[in-house]
Amino acid sequence: MKARVSEELCIGCGVCESVAPEVFSLENGQLAEVIMNPIKADSQAAAIQASEDCPVEAIEIENGDQVLPAELITTETEIVEVEESSPIMNSERKVKMRTTVDPDLCIGCGICEGIVPEVFSLLNEPYAEVLLDPVPEEFYDAVREAAEECPETAIAVIEE
């Protein structure tokens, strides 16, 4: 099993390194890199978990020539065949949330950052910036609350 980090998608959040430090590192730059390829058997479950936890889906897990989506891998790296008639294929897609801040409307009050600093920041701009896109599921409710509390309705929540 091997892992690959997309330089185009990675935002350098460090989630992968915190979940699987033996496999991923941010030590040499702003983006995550794979430091164990192939991944040893005792680290494979952590690498899969890091792929699942990545807020921007920048990590791919490979098994031989095939790139496997994390939901089709067990911790033993067994490939699960999914037929088109399978309930997995016919089930609704998992909802993903994205959020944006309109810099023309934002007054930099910091309410959003106060509610969910993991997603919004005022450090670099006079208006709120989105730090995690798409938004990790554990922050969905807080992002909705931030949008509701925004006095200028500058925050848009997009659920796909």
Buried (B, 14 or more C-beta within 10 A) or exposed (E): BBBBBBEEBBBEBEBBBEBBBBBBBBEEEEBBBBBBEEBEEEBBBBBBBBBBBBBBBBBBBBBEEEEBEBEBBEEEBEEEEEEEEEEEEEEEEEEBBBBEBBEEBBEBBEBBBEBBBBBBBBEEEEBBBBBBBBBBEEBBEBBBBBBEEBEBEBBEBEEE
